[in-house]
């Protein structure tokens, strides 16, 4: 990868469409299941991270927003896209049993060669800003209640937990065993869990 035109200051996002599915599948499976980069889960989970069908379902879901950082020929937003995806993040608007809305952030990935350069920070901040504005613009936000952003991470990833804690996320006590149904990869530890993190934000 030629990184001469790439930096955190050049990061921009657009909403994913069906033409991005192949590149997204490649990026997510690389970042989560291969050993490149510091965010991978290769020591904890085997198998694929996501399928084209799951990506298509996400893209077509009206409450699920999947954003991509596409590579362009010059690194600028208005240049021609190359077809490669350098980063992605999803915001899923959920409603709980009490009709309170929250935003679940997932599918967060940055190409391994760009990790550690602040690109992920920019992508996460953009997703948080979008989610916060979306939540506070709905009826849920008229009572001036803080918007809730949530995400799940694997247990046994202290460095990843620390990354999110530095950005204001905290464990909220919710956790579930890692699903061993074959749809989310194959856990390599019997004690593997998904831990939920939460961040409350306001306008």
N, C-alpha and C positions, 0 to 999 in steps of 0.2 A: 504493500500500500504506500502510495506517495502521500506523505503527511505534510508536505511543505505548505499546502493551502488550508490545512485543517488546524483549528484551535477552538478553544471554548468560546471565544468571541464571535466565531463564525457559525455557531450552532443555531439552527432554526428547525421548527417542527411544522409538520402538516398532518392532517388526518389521513390515516392509511386507507387504501382502497384495494380492490381485488388484485390489481396488478402487482401489489407488494407482497403477496402471500409467499411466493417462493423465496424471496430474499429475507423475509421475516423468519420463516422456518429455519433457514440456514443460520441466521444470526442468533436466534434464541437457543437452538440446539448446540451451537458452538459455545456460547457464553455460559450455558448452564451445565452441559454434559461433557464437554471436552476440558482438558487441563490448562488451556491457555487463559491468562488473566487471573486476577485475584478473586473474582466473584463467582467462580464456577463451583458446582456442587458434585463434581466427578467422584470425590472420595466418599460421598454420602448416598448418592442416587445414581443408578445406571439407567440405560434405555433412553428413549427420546424424551425431550421436554414438551414438544407440542406437535400437532399434526396440521396439515393444510385445512382439514375439515374444521378443526377447532378455531383456527385463525379466521376462516370464512364466517363462522358463526359469530365470532366476536365483532368482526367488521360490520356485519349485518344487524347487530343488536343495537336498537336505538338508545339504550341507556348505557352503552359501553363505548367509550371513546378510546380508540387506539391511535397513538401519534407516533410518527416516524421522523427520524433525522436522516434524510436521503443524501447520499454523496453526489456532488455535482462536479462538472469538469473543472471548475475553477475554485470550488469551495464556497461560492456565493449563492445566495438564495435564487437569483434570477437566471442562473446558468443552467445548462442542460444536465438533467439527471443521468447518472451512469447505470442505474438499475440496482446498485448496491445500497443496503441500508446500514448506516453506521451506529444507529441507536434507536431505541423505541421505549415507550412507556404507555400504560393503559390506565384509564380512569373509569371505574365502574360505579355508577350511581345506584346505591341500594337503599331500600326502605325497610326498617325493622318492624317488629310486631307492634310498636307504639306509634307507627307512622312517622318516625323520625328518619330523616335521610342522612346518609353518610357516603363518603366516597372511598372506594377501595382502590388502592394503587397497586398494580401488578405488571407483569411482563416487562419489567425494567431491565434493560440490557444496553451495554455500550461495547462496541467492538473492542476486543482485547488489546489491540495496538493503540487504542486511544484512551485506555483506562489510566487513571492516575494523573490526568491532565486537567481535571476540572470539568470535563464534558458532562459527566454524570450529574454533577451538582447543578449545572444549568438546566438539564433535561428535567430533573426532579423538581426544581423550583418552578419551572414552567407548568408542569403538571399540577403542582400544588396550587398555583395561582388560578389556573383554570378551574380546578375542583372547588376551591373556596368561593370564587365568583359564582359558579353554577349553583352551589348549595345556598348561598346567601341571597340569591336572586329569586329563590322559590319561596313558597309559603313557609317552609321550615325555617327560613332565615328572618321572618318578620318579627319574631319574638326576641331578636338579638341574642339567640343562643349561639354559642360557638359552633362552627362547623367541625365535624369530626372526619379526619382522614385516617384510614386504617390500612394496614398491610400485614402480610404474613411472611415470616422467614423461617428457615430450618433451624432447629436446635443444633447445638455443637458448631455454631458459626459465630464465635465471640467477636471476631473482627468485623463481621457484617453488622452485628447488633450494635457495636460501638459506633460504626459509621452512621447509623440511623439515629442513635441516641444523641450524637453531636448535632444532629439536625432537628432535634426537638421531639423525636418519637420515644415513647416509653412502652414497656411491656404492660398490658392491661390485665394480665392473669388468664386470658382465654388461650387455650391450647388444645390441640387434637392430635392423636396419633397420625403419622404420615399415612395417607391412604395406600393400601396395598392391593389395589384393584386392577393394576396394570394400565390404568389410564394416565398416571402421573409419573411414570418411570418406576424403577425397581429399587426400593430402599435397601441399602447395604448394612444397615444397623437395625436391630429390633426395637431399640429405644428411640428411634427418630420421631420427632414431633414437629408440628407447625405451630409457631408461637405468634400471637397477634400483637402488633404494635399499634399505638394510637397517638395521634397528634391533634390537639384542638387549636383551631385558628379562628380569627375573626377578621372582619373587614379592616 
